[in-house]
């Protein structure tokens, strides 16, 4: 660690430029990834969570516009 610290002190401009380049690259990667959020929880119709969503939509239609996902764990199979 002492060697790394000595090198960083001796080459402080290179270290600062390197950190600036890393920050710019991280910012560019974040912009490329986008900022659109997706709350579409639809998956394969055979998945357990999708069966639970379908069951809740069928039995509790007044709640189908809610933004929370509720998942129940059960040892018995889900019957729709």
PDB file of N, CA, C and O in Angstrom:
ATOM      1  N   UNK A   1       0.811  -1.197   0.000  1.00  0.00           N
ATOM      2  CA  UNK A   1       0.000   0.000   0.000  1.00  0.00           C
ATOM      3  C   UNK A   1       0.857   1.264   0.000  1.00  0.00           C
ATOM      4  O   UNK A   1       0.512   2.279  -0.605  1.00  0.00           O
ATOM      5  N   UNK A   2       1.986   1.163   0.701  1.00  0.00           N
ATOM      6  CA  UNK A   2       2.866   2.332   0.730  1.00  0.00           C
ATOM      7  C   UNK A   2       3.363   2.660  -0.667  1.00  0.00           C
ATOM      8  O   UNK A   2       3.470   3.826  -1.048  1.00  0.00           O
ATOM      9  N   UNK A   3       3.665   1.617  -1.421  1.00  0.00           N
ATOM     10  CA  UNK A   3       4.145   1.830  -2.790  1.00  0.00           C
ATOM     11  C   UNK A   3       3.083   2.504  -3.654  1.00  0.00           C
ATOM     12  O   UNK A   3       3.395   3.408  -4.429  1.00  0.00           O
ATOM     13  N   UNK A   4       1.827   2.067  -3.525  1.00  0.00           N
ATOM     14  CA  UNK A   4       0.739   2.679  -4.281  1.00  0.00           C
ATOM     15  C   UNK A   4       0.539   4.125  -3.855  1.00  0.00           C
ATOM     16  O   UNK A   4       0.333   5.000  -4.696  1.00  0.00           O
ATOM     17  N   UNK A   5       0.599   4.377  -2.564  1.00  0.00           N
ATOM     18  CA  UNK A   5       0.436   5.744  -2.068  1.00  0.00           C
ATOM     19  C   UNK A   5       1.557   6.644  -2.583  1.00  0.00           C
ATOM     20  O   UNK A   5       1.306   7.778  -2.993  1.00  0.00           O
ATOM     21  N   UNK A   6       2.778   6.147  -2.562  1.00  0.00           N
ATOM     22  CA  UNK A   6       3.902   6.934  -3.072  1.00  0.00           C
ATOM     23  C   UNK A   6       3.741   7.227  -4.558  1.00  0.00           C
ATOM     24  O   UNK A   6       4.005   8.340  -5.012  1.00  0.00           O
ATOM     25  N   UNK A   7       3.297   6.200  -5.325  1.00  0.00           N
ATOM     26  CA  UNK A   7       3.111   6.406  -6.764  1.00  0.00           C
ATOM     27  C   UNK A   7       2.015   7.443  -7.009  1.00  0.00           C
ATOM     28  O   UNK A   7       2.166   8.307  -7.872  1.00  0.00           O
ATOM     29  N   UNK A   8       0.916   7.365  -6.259  1.00  0.00           N
ATOM     30  CA  UNK A   8      -0.183   8.319  -6.423  1.00  0.00           C
ATOM     31  C   UNK A   8       0.256   9.740  -6.090  1.00  0.00           C
ATOM     32  O   UNK A   8      -0.149  10.693  -6.756  1.00  0.00           O
ATOM     33  N   UNK A   9       1.082   9.878  -5.061  1.00  0.00           N
ATOM     34  CA  UNK A   9       1.573  11.211  -4.712  1.00  0.00           C
ATOM     35  C   UNK A   9       2.519  11.725  -5.790  1.00  0.00           C
ATOM     36  O   UNK A   9       2.471  12.898  -6.158  1.00  0.00           O
ATOM     37  N   UNK A  10       3.373  10.850  -6.289  1.00  0.00           N
ATOM     38  CA  UNK A  10       4.337  11.259  -7.310  1.00  0.00           C
ATOM     39  C   UNK A  10       3.658  11.582  -8.638  1.00  0.00           C
ATOM     40  O   UNK A  10       4.151  12.416  -9.398  1.00  0.00           O
ATOM     41  N   UNK A  11       2.554  10.944  -8.918  1.00  0.00           N
ATOM     42  CA  UNK A  11       1.839  11.134 -10.188  1.00  0.00           C
ATOM     43  C   UNK A  11       0.426  11.654  -9.933  1.00  0.00           C
ATOM     44  O   UNK A  11      -0.538  11.162 -10.519  1.00  0.00           O
ATOM     45  N   UNK A  12       0.311  12.645  -9.062  1.00  0.00           N
ATOM     46  CA  UNK A  12      -1.015  13.101  -8.648  1.00  0.00           C
ATOM     47  C   UNK A  12      -1.846  13.648  -9.797  1.00  0.00           C
ATOM     48  O   UNK A  12      -3.065  13.476  -9.800  1.00  0.00           O
ATOM     49  N   UNK A  13      -1.231  14.296 -10.767  1.00  0.00           N
ATOM     50  CA  UNK A  13      -2.016  14.798 -11.905  1.00  0.00           C
ATOM     51  C   UNK A  13      -2.598  13.644 -12.712  1.00  0.00           C
ATOM     52  O   UNK A  13      -3.754  13.695 -13.132  1.00  0.00           O
ATOM     53  N   UNK A  14      -1.803  12.615 -12.926  1.00  0.00           N
ATOM     54  CA  UNK A  14      -2.296  11.438 -13.647  1.00  0.00           C
ATOM     55  C   UNK A  14      -3.447  10.786 -12.886  1.00  0.00           C
ATOM     56  O   UNK A  14      -4.430  10.359 -13.492  1.00  0.00           O
ATOM     57  N   UNK A  15      -3.330  10.711 -11.585  1.00  0.00           N
ATOM     58  CA  UNK A  15      -4.385  10.110 -10.761  1.00  0.00           C
ATOM     59  C   UNK A  15      -5.664  10.931 -10.853  1.00  0.00           C
ATOM     60  O   UNK A  15      -6.749  10.370 -11.001  1.00  0.00           O
ATOM     61  N   UNK A  16      -5.549  12.253 -10.768  1.00  0.00           N
ATOM     62  CA  UNK A  16      -6.736  13.115 -10.848  1.00  0.00           C
ATOM     63  C   UNK A  16      -7.381  13.006 -12.220  1.00  0.00           C
ATOM     64  O   UNK A  16      -8.602  12.890 -12.321  1.00  0.00           O
ATOM     65  N   UNK A  17      -6.576  13.041 -13.278  1.00  0.00           N
ATOM     66  CA  UNK A  17      -7.134  12.896 -14.637  1.00  0.00           C
ATOM     67  C   UNK A  17      -7.788  11.527 -14.789  1.00  0.00           C
ATOM     68  O   UNK A  17      -8.841  11.408 -15.415  1.00  0.00           O
ATOM     69  N   UNK A  18      -7.177  10.504 -14.227  1.00  0.00           N
ATOM     70  CA  UNK A  18      -7.771   9.159 -14.287  1.00  0.00           C
ATOM     71  C   UNK A  18      -9.123   9.099 -13.602  1.00  0.00           C
ATOM     72  O   UNK A  18     -10.059   8.498 -14.130  1.00  0.00           O
ATOM     73  N   UNK A  19      -9.240   9.719 -12.423  1.00  0.00           N
ATOM     74  CA  UNK A  19     -10.523   9.738 -11.717  1.00  0.00           C
ATOM     75  C   UNK A  19     -11.572  10.526 -12.492  1.00  0.00           C
ATOM     76  O   UNK A  19     -12.739  10.135 -12.533  1.00  0.00           O
ATOM     77  N   UNK A  20     -11.165  11.628 -13.104  1.00  0.00           N
ATOM     78  CA  UNK A  20     -12.115  12.404 -13.914  1.00  0.00           C
ATOM     79  C   UNK A  20     -12.597  11.569 -15.090  1.00  0.00           C
ATOM     80  O   UNK A  20     -13.786  11.579 -15.411  1.00  0.00           O
ATOM     81  N   UNK A  21     -11.685  10.842 -15.738  1.00  0.00           N
ATOM     82  CA  UNK A  21     -12.075   9.973 -16.864  1.00  0.00           C
ATOM     83  C   UNK A  21     -13.028   8.881 -16.385  1.00  0.00           C
ATOM     84  O   UNK A  21     -14.008   8.579 -17.066  1.00  0.00           O
ATOM     85  N   UNK A  22     -12.759   8.290 -15.235  1.00  0.00           N
ATOM     86  CA  UNK A  22     -13.646   7.252 -14.699  1.00  0.00           C
ATOM     87  C   UNK A  22     -15.033   7.825 -14.389  1.00  0.00           C
ATOM     88  O   UNK A  22     -16.041   7.180 -14.677  1.00  0.00           O
ATOM     89  N   UNK A  23     -15.096   9.012 -13.813  1.00  0.00           N
ATOM     90  CA  UNK A  23     -16.391   9.626 -13.517  1.00  0.00           C
ATOM     91  C   UNK A  23     -17.172   9.954 -14.783  1.00  0.00           C
ATOM     92  O   UNK A  23     -18.385   9.754 -14.841  1.00  0.00           O
ATOM     93  N   UNK A  24     -16.472  10.459 -15.795  1.00  0.00           N
ATOM     94  CA  UNK A  24     -17.143  10.752 -17.067  1.00  0.00           C
ATOM     95  C   UNK A  24     -17.650   9.460 -17.706  1.00  0.00           C
ATOM     96  O   UNK A  24     -18.762   9.427 -18.233  1.00  0.00           O
ATOM     97  N   UNK A  25     -16.848   8.403 -17.665  1.00  0.00           N
ATOM     98  CA  UNK A  25     -17.269   7.121 -18.239  1.00  0.00           C
ATOM     99  C   UNK A  25     -18.468   6.550 -17.474  1.00  0.00           C
ATOM    100  O   UNK A  25     -19.388   6.010 -18.089  1.00  0.00           O
ATOM    101  N   UNK A  26     -18.467   6.662 -16.150  1.00  0.00           N
ATOM    102  CA  UNK A  26     -19.600   6.169 -15.363  1.00  0.00           C
ATOM    103  C   UNK A  26     -20.863   6.969 -15.674  1.00  0.00           C
ATOM    104  O   UNK A  26     -21.953   6.403 -15.762  1.00  0.00           O
ATOM    105  N   UNK A  27     -20.718   8.276 -15.841  1.00  0.00           N
ATOM    106  CA  UNK A  27     -21.861   9.113 -16.185  1.00  0.00           C
ATOM    107  C   UNK A  27     -22.394   8.744 -17.567  1.00  0.00           C
ATOM    108  O   UNK A  27     -23.606   8.657 -17.764  1.00  0.00           O
ATOM    109  N   UNK A  28     -21.491   8.527 -18.524  1.00  0.00           N
ATOM    110  CA  UNK A  28     -21.914   8.137 -19.875  1.00  0.00           C
ATOM    111  C   UNK A  28     -22.616   6.787 -19.853  1.00  0.00           C
ATOM    112  O   UNK A  28     -23.609   6.594 -20.555  1.00  0.00           O
ATOM    113  N   UNK A  29     -22.112   5.853 -19.055  1.00  0.00           N
ATOM    114  CA  UNK A  29     -22.757   4.542 -18.954  1.00  0.00           C
ATOM    115  C   UNK A  29     -24.153   4.673 -18.345  1.00  0.00           C
ATOM    116  O   UNK A  29     -25.084   3.987 -18.769  1.00  0.00           O
ATOM    117  N   UNK A  30     -24.298   5.544 -17.362  1.00  0.00           N
ATOM    118  CA  UNK A  30     -25.615   5.770 -16.764  1.00  0.00           C
ATOM    119  C   UNK A  30     -26.592   6.390 -17.747  1.00  0.00           C
ATOM    120  O   UNK A  30     -27.767   6.023 -17.780  1.00  0.00           O
ATOM    121  N   UNK A  31     -26.105   7.329 -18.546  1.00  0.00           N
ATOM    122  CA  UNK A  31     -26.972   7.940 -19.559  1.00  0.00           C
ATOM    123  C   UNK A  31     -27.348   6.941 -20.639  1.00  0.00           C
ATOM    124  O   UNK A  31     -28.476   6.948 -21.132  1.00  0.00           O
ATOM    125  N   UNK A  32     -26.399   6.074 -21.010  1.00  0.00           N
ATOM    126  CA  UNK A  32     -26.689   5.070 -22.039  1.00  0.00           C
ATOM    127  C   UNK A  32     -27.693   4.041 -21.536  1.00  0.00           C
ATOM    128  O   UNK A  32     -28.498   3.526 -22.312  1.00  0.00           O
ATOM    129  N   UNK A  33     -27.648   3.739 -20.234  1.00  0.00           N
ATOM    130  CA  UNK A  33     -28.586   2.767 -19.672  1.00  0.00           C
ATOM    131  C   UNK A  33     -30.006   3.311 -19.665  1.00  0.00           C
ATOM    132  O   UNK A  33     -30.968   2.545 -19.713  1.00  0.00           O
ATOM    133  N   UNK A  34     -30.139   4.623 -19.608  1.00  0.00           N
ATOM    134  CA  UNK A  34     -31.464   5.236 -19.636  1.00  0.00           C
ATOM    135  C   UNK A  34     -32.056   5.376 -18.256  1.00  0.00           C
ATOM    136  O   UNK A  34     -31.552   4.820 -17.280  1.00  0.00           O
ATOM    137  N   UNK A  35     -33.135   6.130 -18.193  1.00  0.00           N
ATOM    138  CA  UNK A  35     -33.781   6.366 -16.910  1.00  0.00           C
ATOM    139  C   UNK A  35     -35.252   5.996 -16.942  1.00  0.00           C
ATOM    140  O   UNK A  35     -36.018   6.425 -16.079  1.00  0.00           O
ATOM    141  N   UNK A  36     -35.651   5.217 -17.912  1.00  0.00           N
ATOM    142  CA  UNK A  36     -37.061   4.826 -17.957  1.00  0.00           C
ATOM    143  C   UNK A  36     -37.291   3.663 -17.002  1.00  0.00           C
ATOM    144  O   UNK A  36     -36.611   2.639 -17.066  1.00  0.00           O
ATOM    145  N   UNK A  37     -38.245   3.841 -16.132  1.00  0.00           N
ATOM    146  CA  UNK A  37     -38.581   2.816 -15.168  1.00  0.00           C
ATOM    147  C   UNK A  37     -39.719   1.984 -15.719  1.00  0.00           C
ATOM    148  O   UNK A  37     -40.588   2.493 -16.427  1.00  0.00           O
ATOM    149  N   UNK A  38     -39.712   0.724 -15.396  1.00  0.00           N
ATOM    150  CA  UNK A  38     -40.716  -0.190 -15.903  1.00  0.00           C
ATOM    151  C   UNK A  38     -41.400  -0.867 -14.727  1.00  0.00           C
ATOM    152  O   UNK A  38     -40.743  -1.500 -13.900  1.00  0.00           O
ATOM    153  N   UNK A  39     -42.690  -0.737 -14.655  1.00  0.00           N
ATOM    154  CA  UNK A  39     -43.442  -1.415 -13.605  1.00  0.00           C
ATOM    155  C   UNK A  39     -44.329  -2.506 -14.200  1.00  0.00           C
ATOM    156  O   UNK A  39     -45.364  -2.855 -13.631  1.00  0.00           O
ATOM    157  N   UNK A  40     -43.919  -3.035 -15.340  1.00  0.00           N
ATOM    158  CA  UNK A  40     -44.648  -4.110 -15.981  1.00  0.00           C
ATOM    159  C   UNK A  40     -44.165  -5.432 -15.382  1.00  0.00           C
ATOM    160  O   UNK A  40     -43.048  -5.866 -15.662  1.00  0.00           O
ATOM    161  N   UNK A  41     -44.983  -6.063 -14.575  1.00  0.00           N
ATOM    162  CA  UNK A  41     -44.588  -7.285 -13.905  1.00  0.00           C
ATOM    163  C   UNK A  41     -45.089  -8.520 -14.638  1.00  0.00           C
ATOM    164  O   UNK A  41     -45.103  -9.614 -14.072  1.00  0.00           O
ATOM    165  N   UNK A  42     -45.495  -8.360 -15.873  1.00  0.00           N
ATOM    166  CA  UNK A  42     -45.981  -9.507 -16.630  1.00  0.00           C
ATOM    167  C   UNK A  42     -44.798 -10.390 -17.008  1.00  0.00           C
ATOM    168  O   UNK A  42     -43.791  -9.911 -17.530  1.00  0.00           O
ATOM    169  N   UNK A  43     -44.930 -11.649 -16.745  1.00  0.00           N
ATOM    170  CA  UNK A  43     -43.885 -12.602 -17.079  1.00  0.00           C
ATOM    171  C   UNK A  43     -44.513 -13.796 -17.766  1.00  0.00           C
ATOM    172  O   UNK A  43     -45.647 -13.719 -18.237  1.00  0.00           O
ATOM    173  N   UNK A  44     -43.790 -14.892 -17.826  1.00  0.00           N
ATOM    174  CA  UNK A  44     -44.378 -16.099 -18.404  1.00  0.00           C
ATOM    175  C   UNK A  44     -45.633 -16.499 -17.630  1.00  0.00           C
ATOM    176  O   UNK A  44     -45.655 -16.416 -16.402  1.00  0.00           O
ATOM    177  N   UNK A  45     -46.656 -16.924 -18.326  1.00  0.00           N
ATOM    178  CA  UNK A  45     -47.934 -17.203 -17.667  1.00  0.00           C
ATOM    179  C   UNK A  45     -47.857 -18.402 -16.731  1.00  0.00           C
ATOM    180  O   UNK A  45     -48.788 -18.640 -15.962  1.00  0.00           O
ATOM    181  N   UNK A  46     -46.769 -19.157 -16.781  1.00  0.00           N
ATOM    182  CA  UNK A  46     -46.653 -20.318 -15.907  1.00  0.00           C
ATOM    183  C   UNK A  46     -45.862 -20.022 -14.645  1.00  0.00           C
ATOM    184  O   UNK A  46     -45.749 -20.887 -13.776  1.00  0.00           O
ATOM    185  N   UNK A  47     -45.309 -18.815 -14.523  1.00  0.00           N
ATOM    186  CA  UNK A  47     -44.531 -18.507 -13.326  1.00  0.00           C
ATOM    187  C   UNK A  47     -45.464 -18.330 -12.133  1.00  0.00           C
ATOM    188  O   UNK A  47     -46.617 -17.926 -12.284  1.00  0.00           O
ATOM    189  N   UNK A  48     -44.951 -18.638 -10.953  1.00  0.00           N
ATOM    190  CA  UNK A  48     -45.769 -18.529  -9.744  1.00  0.00           C
ATOM    191  C   UNK A  48     -46.233 -17.123  -9.478  1.00  0.00           C
ATOM    192  O   UNK A  48     -47.373 -16.909  -9.066  1.00  0.00           O
ATOM    193  N   UNK A  49     -45.353 -16.148  -9.711  1.00  0.00           N
ATOM    194  CA  UNK A  49     -45.748 -14.765  -9.445  1.00  0.00           C
ATOM    195  C   UNK A  49     -46.813 -14.299 -10.431  1.00  0.00           C
ATOM    196  O   UNK A  49     -47.717 -13.554 -10.054  1.00  0.00           O
ATOM    197  N   UNK A  50     -46.720 -14.728 -11.695  1.00  0.00           N
ATOM    198  CA  UNK A  50     -47.736 -14.337 -12.671  1.00  0.00           C
ATOM    199  C   UNK A  50     -49.069 -14.981 -12.330  1.00  0.00           C
ATOM    200  O   UNK A  50     -50.114 -14.348 -12.482  1.00  0.00           O
ATOM    201  N   UNK A  51     -49.052 -16.231 -11.871  1.00  0.00           N
ATOM    202  CA  UNK A  51     -50.302 -16.873 -11.447  1.00  0.00           C
ATOM    203  C   UNK A  51     -50.919 -16.129 -10.267  1.00  0.00           C
ATOM    204  O   UNK A  51     -52.139 -15.982 -10.196  1.00  0.00           O
ATOM    205  N   UNK A  52     -50.081 -15.659  -9.339  1.00  0.00           N
ATOM    206  CA  UNK A  52     -50.586 -14.901  -8.198  1.00  0.00           C
ATOM    207  C   UNK A  52     -51.180 -13.576  -8.649  1.00  0.00           C
ATOM    208  O   UNK A  52     -52.225 -13.168  -8.141  1.00  0.00           O
ATOM    209  N   UNK A  53     -50.535 -12.892  -9.597  1.00  0.00           N
ATOM    210  CA  UNK A  53     -51.073 -11.625 -10.120  1.00  0.00           C
ATOM    211  C   UNK A  53     -52.408 -11.870 -10.816  1.00  0.00           C
ATOM    212  O   UNK A  53     -53.354 -11.103 -10.635  1.00  0.00           O
ATOM    213  N   UNK A  54     -52.486 -12.935 -11.609  1.00  0.00           N
ATOM    214  CA  UNK A  54     -53.747 -13.255 -12.298  1.00  0.00           C
ATOM    215  C   UNK A  54     -54.848 -13.568 -11.292  1.00  0.00           C
ATOM    216  O   UNK A  54     -55.994 -13.157 -11.469  1.00  0.00           O
ATOM    217  N   UNK A  55     -54.498 -14.294 -10.240  1.00  0.00           N
ATOM    218  CA  UNK A  55     -55.483 -14.650  -9.219  1.00  0.00           C
ATOM    219  C   UNK A  55     -55.970 -13.408  -8.473  1.00  0.00           C
ATOM    220  O   UNK A  55     -57.168 -13.267  -8.227  1.00  0.00           O
ATOM    221  N   UNK A  56     -55.059 -12.513  -8.115  1.00  0.00           N
ATOM    222  CA  UNK A  56     -55.455 -11.279  -7.441  1.00  0.00           C
ATOM    223  C   UNK A  56     -56.306 -10.400  -8.350  1.00  0.00           C
ATOM    224  O   UNK A  56     -57.273  -9.792  -7.893  1.00  0.00           O
ATOM    225  N   UNK A  57     -55.953 -10.327  -9.636  1.00  0.00           N
ATOM    226  CA  UNK A  57     -56.735  -9.519 -10.587  1.00  0.00           C
ATOM    227  C   UNK A  57     -58.149 -10.068 -10.727  1.00  0.00           C
ATOM    228  O   UNK A  57     -59.111  -9.306 -10.824  1.00  0.00           O
ATOM    229  N   UNK A  58     -58.272 -11.402 -10.739  1.00  0.00           N
ATOM    230  CA  UNK A  58     -59.589 -12.022 -10.876  1.00  0.00           C
ATOM    231  C   UNK A  58     -60.433 -11.830  -9.613  1.00  0.00           C
ATOM    232  O   UNK A  58     -61.611 -11.485  -9.704  1.00  0.00           O
ATOM    233  N   UNK A  59     -59.837 -12.052  -8.435  1.00  0.00           N
ATOM    234  CA  UNK A  59     -60.603 -12.027  -7.189  1.00  0.00           C
ATOM    235  C   UNK A  59     -60.732 -10.642  -6.576  1.00  0.00           C
ATOM    236  O   UNK A  59     -61.671 -10.394  -5.820  1.00  0.00           O
ATOM    237  N   UNK A  60     -59.809  -9.731  -6.884  1.00  0.00           N
ATOM    238  CA  UNK A  60     -59.838  -8.377  -6.327  1.00  0.00           C
ATOM    239  C   UNK A  60     -59.676  -7.346  -7.434  1.00  0.00           C
ATOM    240  O   UNK A  60     -58.657  -6.657  -7.482  1.00  0.00           O
ATOM    241  N   UNK A  61     -60.667  -7.220  -8.335  1.00  0.00           N
ATOM    242  CA  UNK A  61     -60.509  -6.308  -9.481  1.00  0.00           C
ATOM    243  C   UNK A  61     -60.369  -4.846  -9.074  1.00  0.00           C
ATOM    244  O   UNK A  61     -59.782  -4.064  -9.823  1.00  0.00           O
ATOM    245  N   UNK A  62     -60.886  -4.453  -7.915  1.00  0.00           N
ATOM    246  CA  UNK A  62     -60.760  -3.061  -7.488  1.00  0.00           C
ATOM    247  C   UNK A  62     -59.318  -2.711  -7.154  1.00  0.00           C
ATOM    248  O   UNK A  62     -58.983  -1.529  -7.077  1.00  0.00           O
ATOM    249  N   UNK A  63     -58.469  -3.685  -6.957  1.00  0.00           N
ATOM    250  CA  UNK A  63     -57.069  -3.447  -6.602  1.00  0.00           C
ATOM    251  C   UNK A  63     -56.118  -3.629  -7.778  1.00  0.00           C
ATOM    252  O   UNK A  63     -54.909  -3.502  -7.584  1.00  0.00           O
ATOM    253  N   UNK A  64     -56.590  -3.915  -8.972  1.00  0.00           N
ATOM    254  CA  UNK A  64     -55.678  -4.234 -10.059  1.00  0.00           C
ATOM    255  C   UNK A  64     -54.878  -3.042 -10.554  1.00  0.00           C
ATOM    256  O   UNK A  64     -53.905  -3.239 -11.282  1.00  0.00           O
ATOM    257  N   UNK A  65     -55.239  -1.813 -10.196  1.00  0.00           N
ATOM    258  CA  UNK A  65     -54.479  -0.650 -10.609  1.00  0.00           C
ATOM    259  C   UNK A  65     -53.396  -0.248  -9.618  1.00  0.00           C
ATOM    260  O   UNK A  65     -52.633   0.683  -9.876  1.00  0.00           O
ATOM    261  N   UNK A  66     -53.323  -0.949  -8.475  1.00  0.00           N
ATOM    262  CA  UNK A  66     -52.308  -0.628  -7.474  1.00  0.00           C
ATOM    263  C   UNK A  66     -50.913  -0.916  -8.017  1.00  0.00           C
ATOM    264  O   UNK A  66     -50.728  -1.797  -8.856  1.00  0.00           O
ATOM    265  N   UNK A  67     -49.937  -0.159  -7.523  1.00  0.00           N
ATOM    266  CA  UNK A  67     -48.572  -0.294  -8.004  1.00  0.00           C
ATOM    267  C   UNK A  67     -47.725  -1.255  -7.174  1.00  0.00           C
ATOM    268  O   UNK A  67     -46.560  -1.473  -7.504  1.00  0.00           O
ATOM    269  N   UNK A  68     -48.264  -1.827  -6.125  1.00  0.00           N
ATOM    270  CA  UNK A  68     -47.497  -2.745  -5.286  1.00  0.00           C
ATOM    271  C   UNK A  68     -47.666  -4.173  -5.787  1.00  0.00           C
ATOM    272  O   UNK A  68     -48.759  -4.572  -6.189  1.00  0.00           O
ATOM    273  N   UNK A  69     -46.596  -4.928  -5.761  1.00  0.00           N
ATOM    274  CA  UNK A  69     -46.656  -6.347  -6.110  1.00  0.00           C
ATOM    275  C   UNK A  69     -46.671  -7.146  -4.819  1.00  0.00           C
ATOM    276  O   UNK A  69     -45.817  -6.950  -3.954  1.00  0.00           O
ATOM    277  N   UNK A  70     -47.624  -8.034  -4.684  1.00  0.00           N
ATOM    278  CA  UNK A  70     -47.758  -8.846  -3.486  1.00  0.00           C
ATOM    279  C   UNK A  70     -47.501 -10.292  -3.883  1.00  0.00           C
ATOM    280  O   UNK A  70     -48.109 -10.810  -4.820  1.00  0.00           O
ATOM    281  N   UNK A  71     -46.597 -10.932  -3.162  1.00  0.00           N
ATOM    282  CA  UNK A  71     -46.260 -12.321  -3.465  1.00  0.00           C
ATOM    283  C   UNK A  71     -46.488 -13.143  -2.213  1.00  0.00           C
ATOM    284  O   UNK A  71     -46.027 -12.780  -1.130  1.00  0.00           O
ATOM    285  N   UNK A  72     -47.199 -14.252  -2.360  1.00  0.00           N
ATOM    286  CA  UNK A  72     -47.464 -15.168  -1.265  1.00  0.00           C
ATOM    287  C   UNK A  72     -46.706 -16.454  -1.523  1.00  0.00           C
ATOM    288  O   UNK A  72     -46.594 -16.897  -2.666  1.00  0.00           O
ATOM    289  N   UNK A  73     -46.187 -17.052  -0.467  1.00  0.00           N
ATOM    290  CA  UNK A  73     -45.525 -18.340  -0.590  1.00  0.00           C
ATOM    291  C   UNK A  73     -46.446 -19.400  -0.024  1.00  0.00           C
ATOM    292  O   UNK A  73     -46.999 -19.245   1.065  1.00  0.00           O
ATOM    293  N   UNK A  74     -46.604 -20.480  -0.775  1.00  0.00           N
ATOM    294  CA  UNK A  74     -47.498 -21.529  -0.337  1.00  0.00           C
ATOM    295  C   UNK A  74     -46.904 -22.871  -0.724  1.00  0.00           C
ATOM    296  O   UNK A  74     -46.292 -23.008  -1.783  1.00  0.00           O
ATOM    297  N   UNK A  75     -47.087 -23.853   0.136  1.00  0.00           N
ATOM    298  CA  UNK A  75     -46.619 -25.205  -0.174  1.00  0.00           C
ATOM    299  C   UNK A  75     -47.610 -25.895  -1.116  1.00  0.00           C
ATOM    300  O   UNK A  75     -47.235 -26.795  -1.867  1.00  0.00           O
ATOM    301  N   UNK A  76     -48.872 -25.470  -1.072  1.00  0.00           N
ATOM    302  CA  UNK A  76     -49.898 -26.051  -1.940  1.00  0.00           C
ATOM    303  C   UNK A  76     -49.869 -25.331  -3.288  1.00  0.00           C
ATOM    304  O   UNK A  76     -49.499 -24.158  -3.351  1.00  0.00           O
ATOM    305  N   UNK A  77     -50.255 -26.014  -4.364  1.00  0.00           N
ATOM    306  CA  UNK A  77     -50.283 -25.365  -5.681  1.00  0.00           C
ATOM    307  C   UNK A  77     -51.360 -24.288  -5.738  1.00  0.00           C
ATOM    308  O   UNK A  77     -52.375 -24.369  -5.046  1.00  0.00           O
ATOM    309  N   UNK A  78     -51.121 -23.275  -6.575  1.00  0.00           N
ATOM    310  CA  UNK A  78     -52.084 -22.198  -6.753  1.00  0.00           C
ATOM    311  C   UNK A  78     -53.145 -22.670  -7.735  1.00  0.00           C
ATOM    312  O   UNK A  78     -52.832 -23.131  -8.833  1.00  0.00           O
ATOM    313  N   UNK A  79     -54.401 -22.549  -7.328  1.00  0.00           N
ATOM    314  CA  UNK A  79     -55.511 -22.974  -8.173  1.00  0.00           C
ATOM    315  C   UNK A  79     -56.250 -21.732  -8.623  1.00  0.00           C
ATOM    316  O   UNK A  79     -56.717 -20.946  -7.799  1.00  0.00           O
ATOM    317  N   UNK A  80     -56.357 -21.556  -9.910  1.00  0.00           N
ATOM    318  CA  UNK A  80     -57.073 -20.365 -10.409  1.00  0.00           C
ATOM    319  C   UNK A  80     -58.434 -20.709 -10.920  1.00  0.00           C
ATOM    320  O   UNK A  80     -59.165 -19.828 -11.373  1.00  0.00           O
TER     321      UNK A  80
END
